[in-house]
Amino acid sequence: MSRRNVLAVRAGLLGELVAAARDKSPIVGLTHNFYRYPARFSPKLVRAVIQAFSAPADLVLDPFMGGGTTLVEAIALGRHAFGADISSLATFISEVKTTLYSDTELQHVADWAASAASRLNIHAAGPTFRDDGESGYRRNLNGVATWRLRKAIAQALTTMSELRSTKLQKLARCVVLRTAQWALDGRRNIPSVEEFRRTLIEDAARMTLGARELRQTIQSDDPRARAVVTCVHRSTNGLEDEPLLRTAKKPKLVITSPPYPGIHVLYHRWQVDGRRETPAPFWIADRRDGSGSSYYTMGDIKAFELNSYFENLRNSLQSIAAVCSRATTIVQVVAFSNPEWHLPRYLSTADDAGMAEVLLPSIPHSKDGRLWRSVPNRKWHANQKGKTSGSREVVLFHRLK
């Protein structure tokens, strides 16, 4: 291996990076558990990458920010952060997770949750919704097992007007979103309204604790010295035209996880009541859904040889390259339904976009010199070239040519 293909890693950090990639412990800390976003990053891996390839006050970019893990870890480590995502739900979640709240504000939200939970009444008249177009966002929540929770969620949402600031109303929405996901998404046994009530209060307590931890982690006597975080709702394609990125300094690090080729992931739906899909998270977050699954996954996974996916990937990577410099390290975490041909084509697409793969100096137990990681309890299904658990990811490192 020639030296030009080896990525320099700060002394003492290589072992930490490899250990973090292979760590299988549950996701905990800060605001990371505000929402269980599909295919979400390991915070330990993200933290290790940020520490290895950037310094305080550098800009860290995540052009497929998803649930905002990169942004949370970046600002916790004193880096400026910029994230973009085509999903309005992802943007909402990332904004809430990176917002700083005072102790008084957090207490207001905790008090609201206790009050809202106490007033959930399945026998009371349910809220009415004027916009007929909104009815689709509550699709498949009318079943025998789910209608009570749909009503409880609606009642909880109507009480948020008691929180006078939009900032606190967003956090309250995220509390309801987290509790509703726990109650509905992928559940065989739907909990009772009483269980929903208790969990709403518990989730509010856990989330306010995490928000307080994030604020204390990045506390500074001089607010001007704090890291700046920006979340934008947009496609990665054309990112070089984003006004904020045109005026900002070049990112020192890009760390992201694009949609996986050939693997079906429900980024925009929950599965309820016998695996039927509902766009309810957009209703709860008060955001608009974009389109079908291919909108969020860069192409139909049934398309011939995933041509639409790789075309969109090339356009996205070209835009990412356009906002970077030769000093930027680009880190991508990707899983494949068929690594034998997906990985070479992925690397070829990155090469076409102006990115050259670089490898870490030494990775124990690696057959190809790349950093592979196993993700516990992940079960995706691929419709291209058979089925896969999707539990194996590779961490790819690139620099501009």
N, C-alpha and C positions, 0 to 999 in steps of 0.2 A: 504494500500500500504506500503510495507516494505521500510525502508530507503535505502536499497541497490538497489532498483529499481528507485530511484529518482536521477535525475541529478542535481548536484550542479551548480547554476548559480550565477555569481558575483552579489554582492549587488546592487540593483537599476537597473539591466539590464533585469530582467525578463519581466517587463511591456513593456520596449522598444522592446524586442524581439517579444512579442505577437502582439504589435501594428504594428510593421514592417511587420509581416507575413500577417496581415489582411488589410494592406494598399492597396488601389486600385488606387492610383494616377498614372499618366503616367510615363513611364521610361524616365528620363532626366539625364543630367550631364555627365561630363568626356567624355569618348569615347564610352559610352554604345549604342549610336544610330548610330554607324558606319554601322551596318547591322541589319536587323530585323530577327534574328535567330529563328527558330521554338522552341516553348516551352521554351523560354529564361527565366532566373531567374529574380526575382525582385531585383534590386541592394540594395534597402533598407533592404530587408530580409537578403541578403548576408552580408551586412555591420553589421547588428545587430548581426548575428551569429558569425562573425569574432571577433567583440568586446567582445562578451560574453564568448567565449571559446578559445581565444588565446591572446598573448601579442606581442608587437613589437619584430621583429627579429625571431619570430617563423616561422615554415614552414606550409603553407596551401596547401593542395592537392585537385585538382579536376580531377578525373580520367575520367570524361565524360564532358570535359570543354566546348563543344559546342561553343557559341559565346564569351567565355572568360570573362563573368561577374565576376566570382569568382576571377580570376587573376587580373583584373583591380582594384577591391575593395581591394584585399589583398595588392598590392603594394602601393595603395593610403594610406593605414593604416600602412605602414611600415613593413609588413610581407613579407617574401620570399614566392614565389608562384611556384608551379609545376602543369602543366596541361597536360593531354593526351586526344587524341580523335582519333577514327578510321577514321574520315573524314578529308581528306586533305583540304577541304574547311574550316572546323572549325579551323584547325591549322593555315591556312593563316589568317583568320579573327582575331583570338586571338593574333597572332604575331603582326599584324599591330596595334591592339588596345592597346597593352602594350609596344609599342616602344616609346621612348622619342625623340622628335624632337626639334631642336633649332628654334628660331623665324625666322632666315634666311631660314632654310629648309622649314618651313611652308609657308613662303612667296613665295618661289619658286613653291610650289605645287599650291597655289592660283593663281599665275601668269600663270602657265601651264593650269589650268582649264579655265581661261578666254580666253587664246589663242586658246586652243583646241576647245572650244565652238564656237568661232567666225569662225572657219574654217570648221565646219560641213557643208557638201554640198551634198545634196541628188542627185544632177545631175552629180556629179563627178564620175569617175570610182571608184568602190569599191576596197578595198584591196583584194589581192588574198591569199589563204592559201595553202601552198605546201603539208601539211600532210593530205592525204585523210582521215586518221583515225580521224582527228579533226572535220570533217564535222558533225559527230553525235552530237557533243557538241552544235551545233546551230540548233538542231532539233526543228521543229515546230515554227520556226521564219521566215518562208517564206510566211506566209499568207498575204492577202491583207492589214490587219490591222497592221502587225508587221514587214514587210520586211524593211520599212524605218528606224525603230528604230534599227533593226539588223545592217543595214549599218552605221548608226550614231555611234553605239557602237563600231563597227570595226574601224571606222575612228578615234574615240577618243583613242582607244587602240594603234593605230599606232603612235600617237604623243608622247607617253610616252618615247620614246628613247631620246627625248630632255632633259629629266631629267637624269643627268649623273650617279647618284648613284642608285643601286638596292633598297636601303632603301626608296628613294623617289618614285621610280617607283612602289613599292608595295603600298604605300599610295595612289598614283594616281589610281592604279587599284581598290583599295577599294572605291575611290570616284565614279568611273564609275560603280562599282558593286552596290553601294547604289542607285545611280540614276536609273540604269537599273532595279533594283528590284522595285523601286517606279513606274516605267513606265510600267512594264510588269506583275509582279506577282499578280495574282488574280484580275486583272483589267477588268471591264466590258467595259470601254471606254478607248482605248489606246490613250495617249496624242500625240500631234504633235511633229515633230522634233524641232520646235521653243520652245515648252514647255520643251522638253528634254534639249535643250541648256541652257535655263534659270535655270532650276533646277540643272544642272551640276555645274554651277557657285555657286549657293546657297548652294548646298551640300558641295562643297569644302570649302566655308566660314564657315559653321557650324562645319565641321569636324576638320578644323585647329583650330577653337576656342576650341573645346573639347580636342584636343591633347595638346594645350597650357595649358588648365586648369589642365589636368592630370600632366603635367610636373611641374607646379607651386605647385601642391598639394604635390608632393613628393620631391621637391627641397631640396637639402642638400649641405652644404658647402663642405662636404667631400664625393666625389662620392663613396668611399669605404663603406660608411655607408648606401647607398641606398639599397633598397630591390632588390633581384635578382629574375627574372622571367624566367621560362623555359617552352616552349611549345614543345611537341613531338607528332609526327603523328604515333600513334600505337594503338593497341587494349589494353583494360584494362587487358585482360587475359594475364598472365605472367608478369604483371607489376613489380613483385618482382625481375625480372631479368634485369630491366632497370639499366644500369650502374650508372647513376646519382643518382638514388634513393638508390642504394646500398651503396654509399659513403656519402650521405647526412644524416643529423640528421633526426630522425623520425618526421613525421608530427604531430603537436599538434592538427590540425583540418583537417578533410576531410569534404568538403561540395560539394555536387554534385547532379545532377538530371539524373539518368539513363533513358534510353528509357522506355516509359510507357507500361505496359502489356495490350495487347488487344486494344490499341488505335493507329490508323493509323496516322502517322505524316510524312509529306514530308520533311525530313531533307536535301535531296540532289537534289530536283527538284523545279522549279517554275511551276505554272499552268498558261497557257496563251491561248488566242484565243479559248475560249470555254472549259476551264479546261483540255486542253491537256498539257502533262508534257514536260518540256525542261530541259536538264542539263546545260543550258547556264551559270549559276553561276560559274561552273568549268572552262568553256572557258574564262570568263572574269578574273577570279583569276589566270589563267594559272596553274591550278592544275588538277590532274587526278581523275576521278570518280572511286569509289571502285567497286560497283556492284549494284544489285537491292535493293529495299527498305529493305528487310530482313537483308541485310548486315549492315545497320545502326540502325536497331531496335532490334537486338539480336534474330531474328527468325521471321518466318512467323506468323502473327497474326491469320491466319486461321488454324494453326496447332492444333491438338487435345489437348485440355486443356492447350494450350500454353506451351507444354512440352519443345520445343526447346528454347523458351524464358527463362524459369526458369532454364534450364540446363546451358545456357550461363550466366544467372545472378549469379548462384551459383559459377561458375568458376571465374567470375569477382570479386565477393565479397570475395572469398578466396584469390585472389591476393591482393586486397585492404587490407584485414586483415594482410597479410604477411608483408606489409611494415609499419604497424602501431605498436604502443605499447599500453600498458594498460592505458597510460595517454592520448591517442588520443580520441577525440570526433568525431564520425562519424555521419554526418547529411545528410540525403537524402530527396529530395523533389520529390514526386511521385504522379501521378494521375492514376486512375483505371477506366476501362470501366465497371467493375462489382466489386465494393469494397467488397461485401459480401463474395466472395470467393477468389478474387485476393489478398486482403490485408492479410488474414491469411496465404496464401501460400507464399506471399512475405516475411512475417516475419519468417515463417518456413525455407525458403531458407537462409535467413540471419543467423538464428540460426545454420543451418547446416554448414555455412561458418565460424562459430566461433564468431558470434556477438550476444550480448545480448541487447535487447531493454531496454532503460531507458526512463523515462518520466520526463517532467518538473514538478516542485513542485506544481504548480497550474495554471490552464488555465480556465479563465472565459468562460462560455457558451460552454463547451466541454462535449459531452456525453460519450466519451470513454477515456478521459484523454489525448488525443492526440491533437496536434496543427493542425487544418484544416484551409485552406484558400481558398477563392474564387478568381478566376482569371477572370477579366472582359474581354469581347470581345474575348473569346477563343471558337472556334467551331471545335473540332476534331470529327471524325466519327469512330466508332468502328465496326469491322466486327465480333466481338466475343460477343455473348450474347446480341445482339441488338445494339442500338445506345446510345450515351451519349454525352453531351456537353463537357465533359472533363474539365470543369471549376472548379472542386473541387480537390485540392491537399492536401496531408497530409505531414507534416514535421516530419520525423522519426529520432529519436536519438538512437544511439547505442554506446556501448563500447565493447571491446574485453572481452571474458569470462575469 
